[in-house]
Amino acid sequence: MSQRMVGIVMDRLVADEAFRIRSMVGPMETLSDLHASGYELTRDDVDLFRNTNRLLRGIREMLDVSGRRRCNGVSRNGTGI
């Protein structure tokens, strides 16, 4: 996959919530769909997107934890302030 195509897919991961969710729920199916749409994926491309999905999952988990802390009135320092 060319650098331009990687950029297009990465932009889509950032901007398109449905695509992002689909790629986190079914990363291999998403990669297969990309390939069927004409994206030529190398082994390195597949590894890149797997790692990106792990990163996005980690960010989502951090945001979920942070949101729960705010909702519960607990700040980072645990004082509720």
N, CA, C and O atoms as a Maestro MAE file, in Angstrom:
{
 s_m_m2io_version
 :::
 2.0.0
}

f_m_ct {
 s_m_title
 :::
 protein
 m_atom[324] {
  # First column is atom index #
  i_m_mmod_type
  r_m_x_coord
  r_m_y_coord
  r_m_z_coord
  i_m_residue_number
  s_m_chain_name
  s_m_pdb_residue_name
  s_m_pdb_atom_name
  i_m_atomic_number
  :::
  1 25 0.858 -1.166 0.000 1 A "MET " " N  " 7
  2 3 0.000 0.000 0.000 1 A "MET " " CA " 6
  3 2 0.899 1.222 0.000 1 A "MET " " C  " 6
  4 15 1.903 1.262 0.711 1 A "MET " " O  " 8
  5 25 0.546 2.202 -0.784 2 A "SER " " N  " 7
  6 3 1.357 3.408 -0.854 2 A "SER " " CA " 6
  7 2 1.162 4.261 0.392 2 A "SER " " C  " 6
  8 15 0.175 4.119 1.115 2 A "SER " " O  " 8
  9 25 2.110 5.139 0.625 3 A "GLN " " N  " 7
  10 3 2.013 6.044 1.774 3 A "GLN " " CA " 6
  11 2 0.730 6.863 1.687 3 A "GLN " " C  " 6
  12 15 0.095 7.143 2.704 3 A "GLN " " O  " 8
  13 25 0.353 7.243 0.474 4 A "ARG " " N  " 7
  14 3 -0.882 8.019 0.283 4 A "ARG " " CA " 6
  15 2 -2.096 7.212 0.743 4 A "ARG " " C  " 6
  16 15 -2.967 7.741 1.434 4 A "ARG " " O  " 8
  17 25 -2.156 5.928 0.361 5 A "MET " " N  " 7
  18 3 -3.285 5.087 0.748 5 A "MET " " CA " 6
  19 2 -3.313 4.846 2.253 5 A "MET " " C  " 6
  20 15 -4.384 4.833 2.860 5 A "MET " " O  " 8
  21 25 -2.141 4.655 2.860 6 A "VAL " " N  " 7
  22 3 -2.085 4.503 4.317 6 A "VAL " " CA " 6
  23 2 -2.656 5.751 4.972 6 A "VAL " " C  " 6
  24 15 -3.426 5.657 5.928 6 A "VAL " " O  " 8
  25 25 -2.283 6.919 4.462 7 A "GLY " " N  " 7
  26 3 -2.804 8.182 4.995 7 A "GLY " " CA " 6
  27 2 -4.316 8.276 4.867 7 A "GLY " " C  " 6
  28 15 -4.994 8.740 5.784 7 A "GLY " " O  " 8
  29 25 -4.845 7.838 3.730 8 A "ILE " " N  " 7
  30 3 -6.298 7.873 3.520 8 A "ILE " " CA " 6
  31 2 -7.000 6.987 4.541 8 A "ILE " " C  " 6
  32 15 -7.998 7.390 5.138 8 A "ILE " " O  " 8
  33 25 -6.476 5.777 4.741 9 A "VAL " " N  " 7
  34 3 -7.101 4.856 5.689 9 A "VAL " " CA " 6
  35 2 -6.973 5.391 7.113 9 A "VAL " " C  " 6
  36 15 -7.924 5.308 7.891 9 A "VAL " " O  " 8
  37 25 -5.800 5.941 7.465 10 A "MET " " N  " 7
  38 3 -5.611 6.489 8.809 10 A "MET " " CA " 6
  39 2 -6.556 7.675 9.037 10 A "MET " " C  " 6
  40 15 -7.146 7.800 10.110 10 A "MET " " O  " 8
  41 25 -6.699 8.536 8.039 11 A "ASP " " N  " 7
  42 3 -7.649 9.649 8.150 11 A "ASP " " CA " 6
  43 2 -9.056 9.126 8.393 11 A "ASP " " C  " 6
  44 15 -9.803 9.683 9.197 11 A "ASP " " O  " 8
  45 25 -9.404 8.078 7.710 12 A "ARG " " N  " 7
  46 3 -10.730 7.481 7.881 12 A "ARG " " CA " 6
  47 2 -10.904 6.923 9.290 12 A "ARG " " C  " 6
  48 15 -11.969 7.060 9.891 12 A "ARG " " O  " 8
  49 25 -9.850 6.293 9.814 13 A "LEU " " N  " 7
  50 3 -9.920 5.781 11.191 13 A "LEU " " CA " 6
  51 2 -10.176 6.904 12.190 13 A "LEU " " C  " 6
  52 15 -10.900 6.724 13.169 13 A "LEU " " O  " 8
  53 25 -9.582 8.053 11.937 14 A "VAL " " N  " 7
  54 3 -9.734 9.183 12.851 14 A "VAL " " CA " 6
  55 2 -11.097 9.850 12.677 14 A "VAL " " C  " 6
  56 15 -11.746 10.201 13.662 14 A "VAL " " O  " 8
  57 25 -11.531 10.025 11.432 15 A "ALA " " N  " 7
  58 3 -12.713 10.844 11.168 15 A "ALA " " CA " 6
  59 2 -14.030 10.070 11.090 15 A "ALA " " C  " 6
  60 15 -15.091 10.644 11.336 15 A "ALA " " O  " 8
  61 25 -13.983 8.799 10.758 16 A "ASP " " N  " 7
  62 3 -15.202 8.030 10.504 16 A "ASP " " CA " 6
  63 2 -15.448 7.064 11.669 16 A "ASP " " C  " 6
  64 15 -14.822 6.008 11.758 16 A "ASP " " O  " 8
  65 25 -16.361 7.444 12.548 17 A "GLU " " N  " 7
  66 3 -16.605 6.649 13.756 17 A "GLU " " CA " 6
  67 2 -17.075 5.233 13.431 17 A "GLU " " C  " 6
  68 15 -16.635 4.279 14.072 17 A "GLU " " O  " 8
  69 25 -17.953 5.083 12.452 18 A "ALA " " N  " 7
  70 3 -18.450 3.756 12.103 18 A "ALA " " CA " 6
  71 2 -17.314 2.865 11.597 18 A "ALA " " C  " 6
  72 15 -17.242 1.689 11.952 18 A "ALA " " O  " 8
  73 25 -16.431 3.422 10.771 19 A "PHE " " N  " 7
  74 3 -15.284 2.669 10.268 19 A "PHE " " CA " 6
  75 2 -14.352 2.291 11.409 19 A "PHE " " C  " 6
  76 15 -13.846 1.170 11.468 19 A "PHE " " O  " 8
  77 25 -14.133 3.237 12.311 20 A "ARG " " N  " 7
  78 3 -13.256 3.001 13.469 20 A "ARG " " CA " 6
  79 2 -13.815 1.872 14.346 20 A "ARG " " C  " 6
  80 15 -13.078 0.976 14.757 20 A "ARG " " O  " 8
  81 25 -15.103 1.923 14.623 21 A "ILE " " N  " 7
  82 3 -15.732 0.885 15.449 21 A "ILE " " CA " 6
  83 2 -15.661 -0.461 14.735 21 A "ILE " " C  " 6
  84 15 -15.331 -1.483 15.338 21 A "ILE " " O  " 8
  85 25 -15.976 -0.444 13.442 22 A "ARG " " N  " 7
  86 3 -15.919 -1.694 12.677 22 A "ARG " " CA " 6
  87 2 -14.506 -2.273 12.667 22 A "ARG " " C  " 6
  88 15 -14.332 -3.490 12.741 22 A "ARG " " O  " 8
  89 25 -13.497 -1.407 12.576 23 A "SER " " N  " 7
  90 3 -12.119 -1.902 12.545 23 A "SER " " CA " 6
  91 2 -11.683 -2.431 13.905 23 A "SER " " C  " 6
  92 15 -10.824 -3.309 13.976 23 A "SER " " O  " 8
  93 25 -12.262 -1.910 14.986 24 A "MET " " N  " 7
  94 3 -11.920 -2.413 16.318 24 A "MET " " CA " 6
  95 2 -12.646 -3.723 16.607 24 A "MET " " C  " 6
  96 15 -12.087 -4.614 17.246 24 A "MET " " O  " 8
  97 25 -13.880 -3.843 16.144 25 A "VAL " " N  " 7
  98 3 -14.674 -5.044 16.399 25 A "VAL " " CA " 6
  99 2 -14.218 -6.195 15.507 25 A "VAL " " C  " 6
  100 15 -14.110 -7.333 15.964 25 A "VAL " " O  " 8
  101 25 -13.953 -5.904 14.255 26 A "GLY " " N  " 7
  102 3 -13.554 -6.940 13.298 26 A "GLY " " CA " 6
  103 2 -12.405 -6.480 12.434 26 A "GLY " " C  " 6
  104 15 -12.594 -6.210 11.248 26 A "GLY " " O  " 8
  105 25 -11.203 -6.382 13.008 27 A "PRO " " N  " 7
  106 3 -10.078 -5.837 12.240 27 A "PRO " " CA " 6
  107 2 -9.743 -6.640 10.980 27 A "PRO " " C  " 6
  108 15 -9.423 -6.051 9.947 27 A "PRO " " O  " 8
  109 25 -9.812 -7.949 11.047 28 A "MET " " N  " 7
  110 3 -9.472 -8.746 9.869 28 A "MET " " CA " 6
  111 2 -10.537 -8.595 8.781 28 A "MET " " C  " 6
  112 15 -10.208 -8.568 7.595 28 A "MET " " O  " 8
  113 25 -11.804 -8.498 9.172 29 A "GLU " " N  " 7
  114 3 -12.865 -8.280 8.201 29 A "GLU " " CA " 6
  115 2 -12.712 -6.912 7.545 29 A "GLU " " C  " 6
  116 15 -12.933 -6.767 6.342 29 A "GLU " " O  " 8
  117 25 -12.335 -5.918 8.332 30 A "THR " " N  " 7
  118 3 -12.131 -4.569 7.792 30 A "THR " " CA " 6
  119 2 -10.981 -4.572 6.797 30 A "THR " " C  " 6
  120 15 -11.080 -3.973 5.726 30 A "THR " " O  " 8
  121 25 -9.889 -5.246 7.149 31 A "LEU " " N  " 7
  122 3 -8.759 -5.342 6.225 31 A "LEU " " CA " 6
  123 2 -9.157 -6.072 4.954 31 A "LEU " " C  " 6
  124 15 -8.732 -5.699 3.861 31 A "LEU " " O  " 8
  125 25 -9.962 -7.100 5.089 32 A "SER " " N  " 7
  126 3 -10.446 -7.838 3.922 32 A "SER " " CA " 6
  127 2 -11.305 -6.942 3.037 32 A "SER " " C  " 6
  128 15 -11.189 -6.974 1.812 32 A "SER " " O  " 8
  129 25 -12.175 -6.135 3.667 33 A "ASP " " N  " 7
  130 3 -13.009 -5.190 2.914 33 A "ASP " " CA " 6
  131 2 -12.153 -4.157 2.184 33 A "ASP " " C  " 6
  132 15 -12.429 -3.809 1.036 33 A "ASP " " O  " 8
  133 25 -11.116 -3.675 2.859 34 A "LEU " " N  " 7
  134 3 -10.212 -2.712 2.216 34 A "LEU " " CA " 6
  135 2 -9.552 -3.344 0.999 34 A "LEU " " C  " 6
  136 15 -9.457 -2.729 -0.063 34 A "LEU " " O  " 8
  137 25 -9.099 -4.583 1.171 35 A "HIS " " N  " 7
  138 3 -8.452 -5.288 0.060 35 A "HIS " " CA " 6
  139 2 -9.439 -5.472 -1.097 35 A "HIS " " C  " 6
  140 15 -9.079 -5.279 -2.259 35 A "HIS " " O  " 8
  141 25 -10.674 -5.843 -0.780 36 A "ALA " " N  " 7
  142 3 -11.699 -6.032 -1.815 36 A "ALA " " CA " 6
  143 2 -12.038 -4.716 -2.515 36 A "ALA " " C  " 6
  144 15 -12.500 -4.713 -3.656 36 A "ALA " " O  " 8
  145 25 -11.805 -3.595 -1.820 37 A "SER " " N  " 7
  146 3 -12.082 -2.274 -2.399 37 A "SER " " CA " 6
  147 2 -10.923 -1.753 -3.242 37 A "SER " " C  " 6
  148 15 -10.972 -0.647 -3.779 37 A "SER " " O  " 8
  149 25 -9.873 -2.581 -3.348 38 A "GLY " " N  " 7
  150 3 -8.765 -2.182 -4.209 38 A "GLY " " CA " 6
  151 2 -7.495 -1.755 -3.489 38 A "GLY " " C  " 6
  152 15 -6.504 -1.422 -4.139 38 A "GLY " " O  " 8
  153 25 -7.505 -1.756 -2.171 39 A "TYR " " N  " 7
  154 3 -6.299 -1.429 -1.424 39 A "TYR " " CA " 6
  155 2 -5.377 -2.641 -1.446 39 A "TYR " " C  " 6
  156 15 -5.784 -3.743 -1.080 39 A "TYR " " O  " 8
  157 25 -4.144 -2.437 -1.872 40 A "GLU " " N  " 7
  158 3 -3.168 -3.517 -1.863 40 A "GLU " " CA " 6
  159 2 -2.471 -3.513 -0.515 40 A "GLU " " C  " 6
  160 15 -1.753 -2.569 -0.188 40 A "GLU " " O  " 8
  161 25 -2.677 -4.551 0.262 41 A "LEU " " N  " 7
  162 3 -2.155 -4.615 1.620 41 A "LEU " " CA " 6
  163 2 -0.965 -5.561 1.692 41 A "LEU " " C  " 6
  164 15 -1.056 -6.726 1.305 41 A "LEU " " O  " 8
  165 25 0.140 -5.048 2.188 42 A "THR " " N  " 7
  166 3 1.302 -5.891 2.436 42 A "THR " " CA " 6
  167 2 1.216 -6.431 3.856 42 A "THR " " C  " 6
  168 15 0.359 -6.016 4.635 42 A "THR " " O  " 8
  169 25 2.090 -7.339 4.180 43 A "ARG " " N  " 7
  170 3 2.139 -7.875 5.543 43 A "ARG " " CA " 6
  171 2 2.421 -6.743 6.540 43 A "ARG " " C  " 6
  172 15 1.856 -6.718 7.633 43 A "ARG " " O  " 8
  173 25 3.297 -5.810 6.154 44 A "ASP " " N  " 7
  174 3 3.595 -4.669 7.024 44 A "ASP " " CA " 6
  175 2 2.365 -3.788 7.233 44 A "ASP " " C  " 6
  176 15 2.150 -3.269 8.328 44 A "ASP " " O  " 8
  177 25 1.553 -3.619 6.178 45 A "ASP " " N  " 7
  178 3 0.317 -2.832 6.306 45 A "ASP " " CA " 6
  179 2 -0.633 -3.482 7.308 45 A "ASP " " C  " 6
  180 15 -1.218 -2.808 8.155 45 A "ASP " " O  " 8
  181 25 -0.774 -4.795 7.198 46 A "VAL " " N  " 7
  182 3 -1.662 -5.525 8.116 46 A "VAL " " CA " 6
  183 2 -1.167 -5.355 9.550 46 A "VAL " " C  " 6
  184 15 -1.961 -5.091 10.452 46 A "VAL " " O  " 8
  185 25 0.140 -5.506 9.764 47 A "ASP " " N  " 7
  186 3 0.709 -5.317 11.103 47 A "ASP " " CA " 6
  187 2 0.478 -3.902 11.613 47 A "ASP " " C  " 6
  188 15 0.157 -3.705 12.785 47 A "ASP " " O  " 8
  189 25 0.642 -2.914 10.732 48 A "LEU " " N  " 7
  190 3 0.417 -1.517 11.117 48 A "LEU " " CA " 6
  191 2 -1.010 -1.312 11.605 48 A "LEU " " C  " 6
  192 15 -1.228 -0.689 12.643 48 A "LEU " " O  " 8
  193 25 -1.983 -1.833 10.862 49 A "PHE " " N  " 7
  194 3 -3.371 -1.641 11.249 49 A "PHE " " CA " 6
  195 2 -3.742 -2.441 12.495 49 A "PHE " " C  " 6
  196 15 -4.577 -1.998 13.284 49 A "PHE " " O  " 8
  197 25 -3.146 -3.589 12.678 50 A "ARG " " N  " 7
  198 3 -3.376 -4.334 13.926 50 A "ARG " " CA " 6
  199 2 -2.872 -3.521 15.113 50 A "ARG " " C  " 6
  200 15 -3.554 -3.418 16.132 50 A "ARG " " O  " 8
  201 25 -1.683 -2.945 14.984 51 A "ASN " " N  " 7
  202 3 -1.138 -2.129 16.066 51 A "ASN " " CA " 6
  203 2 -1.958 -0.866 16.275 51 A "ASN " " C  " 6
  204 15 -2.135 -0.420 17.408 51 A "ASN " " O  " 8
  205 25 -2.459 -0.288 15.189 52 A "THR " " N  " 7
  206 3 -3.306 0.904 15.302 52 A "THR " " CA " 6
  207 2 -4.580 0.558 16.055 52 A "THR " " C  " 6
  208 15 -5.037 1.340 16.889 52 A "THR " " O  " 8
  209 25 -5.158 -0.597 15.773 53 A "ASN " " N  " 7
  210 3 -6.373 -1.013 16.479 53 A "ASN " " CA " 6
  211 2 -6.097 -1.204 17.962 53 A "ASN " " C  " 6
  212 15 -6.923 -0.842 18.800 53 A "ASN " " O  " 8
  213 25 -4.944 -1.770 18.290 54 A "ARG " " N  " 7
  214 3 -4.590 -1.914 19.705 54 A "ARG " " CA " 6
  215 2 -4.455 -0.542 20.356 54 A "ARG " " C  " 6
  216 15 -4.912 -0.334 21.479 54 A "ARG " " O  " 8
  217 25 -3.826 0.392 19.648 55 A "LEU " " N  " 7
  218 3 -3.664 1.747 20.173 55 A "LEU " " CA " 6
  219 2 -5.022 2.407 20.381 55 A "LEU " " C  " 6
  220 15 -5.270 3.001 21.431 55 A "LEU " " O  " 8
  221 25 -5.908 2.307 19.383 56 A "LEU " " N  " 7
  222 3 -7.240 2.908 19.502 56 A "LEU " " CA " 6
  223 2 -8.023 2.285 20.654 56 A "LEU " " C  " 6
  224 15 -8.730 2.986 21.378 56 A "LEU " " O  " 8
  225 25 -7.898 0.963 20.824 57 A "ARG " " N  " 7
  226 3 -8.578 0.289 21.927 57 A "ARG " " CA " 6
  227 2 -8.056 0.799 23.263 57 A "ARG " " C  " 6
  228 15 -8.833 1.024 24.191 57 A "ARG " " O  " 8
  229 25 -6.744 0.980 23.362 58 A "GLY " " N  " 7
  230 3 -6.162 1.510 24.596 58 A "GLY " " CA " 6
  231 2 -6.621 2.926 24.885 58 A "GLY " " C  " 6
  232 15 -6.913 3.267 26.032 58 A "GLY " " O  " 8
  233 25 -6.685 3.753 23.848 59 A "ILE " " N  " 7
  234 3 -7.167 5.133 24.027 59 A "ILE " " CA " 6
  235 2 -8.621 5.116 24.473 59 A "ILE " " C  " 6
  236 15 -9.006 5.856 25.378 59 A "ILE " " O  " 8
  237 25 -9.433 4.268 23.835 60 A "ARG " " N  " 7
  238 3 -10.848 4.182 24.217 60 A "ARG " " CA " 6
  239 2 -10.995 3.772 25.677 60 A "ARG " " C  " 6
  240 15 -11.815 4.330 26.405 60 A "ARG " " O  " 8
  241 25 -10.194 2.793 26.102 61 A "GLU " " N  " 7
  242 3 -10.269 2.348 27.492 61 A "GLU " " CA " 6
  243 2 -9.852 3.467 28.444 61 A "GLU " " C  " 6
  244 15 -10.463 3.644 29.498 61 A "GLU " " O  " 8
  245 25 -8.823 4.218 28.081 62 A "MET " " N  " 7
  246 3 -8.399 5.343 28.936 62 A "MET " " CA " 6
  247 2 -9.500 6.387 29.020 62 A "MET " " C  " 6
  248 15 -9.768 6.922 30.096 62 A "MET " " O  " 8
  249 25 -10.140 6.680 27.893 63 A "LEU " " N  " 7
  250 3 -11.222 7.667 27.895 63 A "LEU " " CA " 6
  251 2 -12.403 7.167 28.711 63 A "LEU " " C  " 6
  252 15 -13.028 7.946 29.431 63 A "LEU " " O  " 8
  253 25 -12.719 5.884 28.611 64 A "ASP " " N  " 7
  254 3 -13.815 5.320 29.401 64 A "ASP " " CA " 6
  255 2 -13.528 5.456 30.889 64 A "ASP " " C  " 6
  256 15 -14.403 5.858 31.656 64 A "ASP " " O  " 8
  257 25 -12.319 5.128 31.297 65 A "VAL " " N  " 7
  258 3 -11.940 5.229 32.716 65 A "VAL " " CA " 6
  259 2 -11.979 6.681 33.158 65 A "VAL " " C  " 6
  260 15 -12.490 6.992 34.233 65 A "VAL " " O  " 8
  261 25 -11.440 7.574 32.333 66 A "SER " " N  " 7
  262 3 -11.433 8.991 32.669 66 A "SER " " CA " 6
  263 2 -12.852 9.529 32.788 66 A "SER " " C  " 6
  264 15 -13.153 10.296 33.702 66 A "SER " " O  " 8
  265 25 -13.724 9.131 31.868 67 A "GLY " " N  " 7
  266 3 -15.119 9.568 31.916 67 A "GLY " " CA " 6
  267 2 -15.835 9.063 33.143 67 A "GLY " " C  " 6
  268 15 -16.642 9.784 33.729 67 A "GLY " " O  " 8
  269 25 -15.556 7.834 33.543 68 A "ARG " " N  " 7
  270 3 -16.190 7.291 34.757 68 A "ARG " " CA " 6
  271 2 -15.710 8.048 35.980 68 A "ARG " " C  " 6
  272 15 -16.489 8.311 36.896 68 A "ARG " " O  " 8
  273 25 -14.431 8.399 36.002 69 A "ARG " " N  " 7
  274 3 -13.912 9.152 37.152 69 A "ARG " " CA " 6
  275 2 -14.605 10.504 37.253 69 A "ARG " " C  " 6
  276 15 -14.986 10.936 38.340 69 A "ARG " " O  " 8
  277 25 -14.766 11.173 36.101 70 A "ARG " " N  " 7
  278 3 -15.437 12.481 36.118 70 A "ARG " " CA " 6
  279 2 -16.885 12.331 36.547 70 A "ARG " " C  " 6
  280 15 -17.398 13.135 37.325 70 A "ARG " " O  " 8
  281 25 -17.538 11.304 36.039 71 A "CYS " " N  " 7
  282 3 -18.950 11.089 36.383 71 A "CYS " " CA " 6
  283 2 -19.125 10.758 37.862 71 A "CYS " " C  " 6
  284 15 -20.142 11.102 38.464 71 A "CYS " " O  " 8
  285 25 -18.153 10.105 38.431 72 A "ASN " " N  " 7
  286 3 -18.234 9.739 39.839 72 A "ASN " " CA " 6
  287 2 -17.726 10.850 40.755 72 A "ASN " " C  " 6
  288 15 -17.708 10.693 41.975 72 A "ASN " " O  " 8
  289 25 -17.311 11.974 40.163 73 A "GLY " " N  " 7
  290 3 -16.828 13.088 40.971 73 A "GLY " " CA " 6
  291 2 -15.439 12.869 41.533 73 A "GLY " " C  " 6
  292 15 -15.060 13.501 42.519 73 A "GLY " " O  " 8
  293 25 -14.683 11.986 40.920 74 A "VAL " " N  " 7
  294 3 -13.325 11.717 41.410 74 A "VAL " " CA " 6
  295 2 -12.346 12.231 40.376 74 A "VAL " " C  " 6
  296 15 -12.431 11.880 39.199 74 A "VAL " " O  " 8
  297 25 -11.431 13.051 40.810 75 A "SER " " N  " 7
  298 3 -10.406 13.567 39.903 75 A "SER " " CA " 6
  299 2 -9.202 12.658 39.950 75 A "SER " " C  " 6
  300 15 -9.190 11.655 40.663 75 A "SER " " O  " 8
  301 25 -8.176 13.020 39.176 76 A "ARG " " N  " 7
  302 3 -6.955 12.232 39.144 76 A "ARG " " CA " 6
  303 2 -6.324 12.073 40.523 76 A "ARG " " C  " 6
  304 15 -5.781 11.018 40.853 76 A "ARG " " O  " 8
  305 25 -6.403 13.142 41.326 77 A "ASN " " N  " 7
  306 3 -5.759 13.055 42.649 77 A "ASN " " CA " 6
  307 2 -6.673 12.421 43.692 77 A "ASN " " C  " 6
  308 15 -6.302 12.297 44.859 77 A "ASN " " O  " 8
  309 25 -7.882 12.015 43.263 78 A "GLY " " N  " 7
  310 3 -8.782 11.295 44.151 78 A "GLY " " CA " 6
  311 2 -9.547 12.169 45.140 78 A "GLY " " C  " 6
  312 15 -10.215 11.649 46.033 78 A "GLY " " O  " 8
  313 25 -9.456 13.494 44.990 79 A "THR " " N  " 7
  314 3 -10.112 14.377 45.964 79 A "THR " " CA " 6
  315 2 -11.515 14.771 45.556 79 A "THR " " C  " 6
  316 15 -12.280 15.284 46.373 79 A "THR " " O  " 8
  317 25 -11.862 14.537 44.294 80 A "GLY " " N  " 7
  318 3 -13.170 14.988 43.822 80 A "GLY " " CA " 6
  319 2 -13.160 16.443 43.423 80 A "GLY " " C  " 6
  320 15 -14.206 17.019 43.125 80 A "GLY " " O  " 8
  321 25 -11.986 17.040 43.416 81 A "ILE " " N  " 7
  322 3 -11.880 18.468 43.048 81 A "ILE " " CA " 6
  323 2 -11.225 18.576 41.701 81 A "ILE " " C  " 6
  324 15 -11.034 19.682 41.194 81 A "ILE " " O  " 8
  :::
 }
 m_bond[323] {
  # First column is bond index #
  i_m_from
  i_m_to
  i_m_order
  :::
  1 1 2 1
  2 2 3 1
  3 3 4 2
  4 3 5 1
  5 5 6 1
  6 6 7 1
  7 7 8 2
  8 7 9 1
  9 9 10 1
  10 10 11 1
  11 11 12 2
  12 11 13 1
  13 13 14 1
  14 14 15 1
  15 15 16 2
  16 15 17 1
  17 17 18 1
  18 18 19 1
  19 19 20 2
  20 19 21 1
  21 21 22 1
  22 22 23 1
  23 23 24 2
  24 23 25 1
  25 25 26 1
  26 26 27 1
  27 27 28 2
  28 27 29 1
  29 29 30 1
  30 30 31 1
  31 31 32 2
  32 31 33 1
  33 33 34 1
  34 34 35 1
  35 35 36 2
  36 35 37 1
  37 37 38 1
  38 38 39 1
  39 39 40 2
  40 39 41 1
  41 41 42 1
  42 42 43 1
  43 43 44 2
  44 43 45 1
  45 45 46 1
  46 46 47 1
  47 47 48 2
  48 47 49 1
  49 49 50 1
  50 50 51 1
  51 51 52 2
  52 51 53 1
  53 53 54 1
  54 54 55 1
  55 55 56 2
  56 55 57 1
  57 57 58 1
  58 58 59 1
  59 59 60 2
  60 59 61 1
  61 61 62 1
  62 62 63 1
  63 63 64 2
  64 63 65 1
  65 65 66 1
  66 66 67 1
  67 67 68 2
  68 67 69 1
  69 69 70 1
  70 70 71 1
  71 71 72 2
  72 71 73 1
  73 73 74 1
  74 74 75 1
  75 75 76 2
  76 75 77 1
  77 77 78 1
  78 78 79 1
  79 79 80 2
  80 79 81 1
  81 81 82 1
  82 82 83 1
  83 83 84 2
  84 83 85 1
  85 85 86 1
  86 86 87 1
  87 87 88 2
  88 87 89 1
  89 89 90 1
  90 90 91 1
  91 91 92 2
  92 91 93 1
  93 93 94 1
  94 94 95 1
  95 95 96 2
  96 95 97 1
  97 97 98 1
  98 98 99 1
  99 99 100 2
  100 99 101 1
  101 101 102 1
  102 102 103 1
  103 103 104 2
  104 103 105 1
  105 105 106 1
  106 106 107 1
  107 107 108 2
  108 107 109 1
  109 109 110 1
  110 110 111 1
  111 111 112 2
  112 111 113 1
  113 113 114 1
  114 114 115 1
  115 115 116 2
  116 115 117 1
  117 117 118 1
  118 118 119 1
  119 119 120 2
  120 119 121 1
  121 121 122 1
  122 122 123 1
  123 123 124 2
  124 123 125 1
  125 125 126 1
  126 126 127 1
  127 127 128 2
  128 127 129 1
  129 129 130 1
  130 130 131 1
  131 131 132 2
  132 131 133 1
  133 133 134 1
  134 134 135 1
  135 135 136 2
  136 135 137 1
  137 137 138 1
  138 138 139 1
  139 139 140 2
  140 139 141 1
  141 141 142 1
  142 142 143 1
  143 143 144 2
  144 143 145 1
  145 145 146 1
  146 146 147 1
  147 147 148 2
  148 147 149 1
  149 149 150 1
  150 150 151 1
  151 151 152 2
  152 151 153 1
  153 153 154 1
  154 154 155 1
  155 155 156 2
  156 155 157 1
  157 157 158 1
  158 158 159 1
  159 159 160 2
  160 159 161 1
  161 161 162 1
  162 162 163 1
  163 163 164 2
  164 163 165 1
  165 165 166 1
  166 166 167 1
  167 167 168 2
  168 167 169 1
  169 169 170 1
  170 170 171 1
  171 171 172 2
  172 171 173 1
  173 173 174 1
  174 174 175 1
  175 175 176 2
  176 175 177 1
  177 177 178 1
  178 178 179 1
  179 179 180 2
  180 179 181 1
  181 181 182 1
  182 182 183 1
  183 183 184 2
  184 183 185 1
  185 185 186 1
  186 186 187 1
  187 187 188 2
  188 187 189 1
  189 189 190 1
  190 190 191 1
  191 191 192 2
  192 191 193 1
  193 193 194 1
  194 194 195 1
  195 195 196 2
  196 195 197 1
  197 197 198 1
  198 198 199 1
  199 199 200 2
  200 199 201 1
  201 201 202 1
  202 202 203 1
  203 203 204 2
  204 203 205 1
  205 205 206 1
  206 206 207 1
  207 207 208 2
  208 207 209 1
  209 209 210 1
  210 210 211 1
  211 211 212 2
  212 211 213 1
  213 213 214 1
  214 214 215 1
  215 215 216 2
  216 215 217 1
  217 217 218 1
  218 218 219 1
  219 219 220 2
  220 219 221 1
  221 221 222 1
  222 222 223 1
  223 223 224 2
  224 223 225 1
  225 225 226 1
  226 226 227 1
  227 227 228 2
  228 227 229 1
  229 229 230 1
  230 230 231 1
  231 231 232 2
  232 231 233 1
  233 233 234 1
  234 234 235 1
  235 235 236 2
  236 235 237 1
  237 237 238 1
  238 238 239 1
  239 239 240 2
  240 239 241 1
  241 241 242 1
  242 242 243 1
  243 243 244 2
  244 243 245 1
  245 245 246 1
  246 246 247 1
  247 247 248 2
  248 247 249 1
  249 249 250 1
  250 250 251 1
  251 251 252 2
  252 251 253 1
  253 253 254 1
  254 254 255 1
  255 255 256 2
  256 255 257 1
  257 257 258 1
  258 258 259 1
  259 259 260 2
  260 259 261 1
  261 261 262 1
  262 262 263 1
  263 263 264 2
  264 263 265 1
  265 265 266 1
  266 266 267 1
  267 267 268 2
  268 267 269 1
  269 269 270 1
  270 270 271 1
  271 271 272 2
  272 271 273 1
  273 273 274 1
  274 274 275 1
  275 275 276 2
  276 275 277 1
  277 277 278 1
  278 278 279 1
  279 279 280 2
  280 279 281 1
  281 281 282 1
  282 282 283 1
  283 283 284 2
  284 283 285 1
  285 285 286 1
  286 286 287 1
  287 287 288 2
  288 287 289 1
  289 289 290 1
  290 290 291 1
  291 291 292 2
  292 291 293 1
  293 293 294 1
  294 294 295 1
  295 295 296 2
  296 295 297 1
  297 297 298 1
  298 298 299 1
  299 299 300 2
  300 299 301 1
  301 301 302 1
  302 302 303 1
  303 303 304 2
  304 303 305 1
  305 305 306 1
  306 306 307 1
  307 307 308 2
  308 307 309 1
  309 309 310 1
  310 310 311 1
  311 311 312 2
  312 311 313 1
  313 313 314 1
  314 314 315 1
  315 315 316 2
  316 315 317 1
  317 317 318 1
  318 318 319 1
  319 319 320 2
  320 319 321 1
  321 321 322 1
  322 322 323 1
  323 323 324 2
  :::
 }
}
